């Protein structure tokens, strides 16, 4: 667990993430990924969907467009008045094996490790 502002937060991620920016399109909503893993991604968009929403879309990765299906795992609305984008996490329900492989391999060519537990009393 990590301590953020006095609140204990547990890391529930199973797969390692890597900070990568790829174009994502889901219907009329478009934006860019913040981080990716073999199991899904976090994206910044002007319009985010509610948690639990089934989504379909495309990811443009290094010149190749990949179709995917997923479910919104979490969402945080942005603020249109301040031109702040929202963020949402999408878990893949269907994605090409090549995309999952690309997202599970770091820039150095080695598999991205799952995050370990955070040290206690971190503040």
Number of C-alpha atoms within 10 A of each C-alpha: 16 17 15 10 8 8 10 13 12 11 12 9 12 12 16 20 24 19 13 17 17 17 17 23 16 18 10 7 13 19 21 19 21 19 19 24 27 22 22 27 25 24 24 25 22 16 19 24 23 15 15 14 13 16 17 16 17 18 21 15 16 8 8 9 14 15 16 18 18 21 20 21 19 17 19 16 17 17 12 11 6 7 9 13 17 19 23 23 24 25 22 22 14 15 19 12 10 11 20 17 14 16 24 24 18 18 12 7 9 9 14 18 14 13 13 11 11 13 10 10 9 10 10
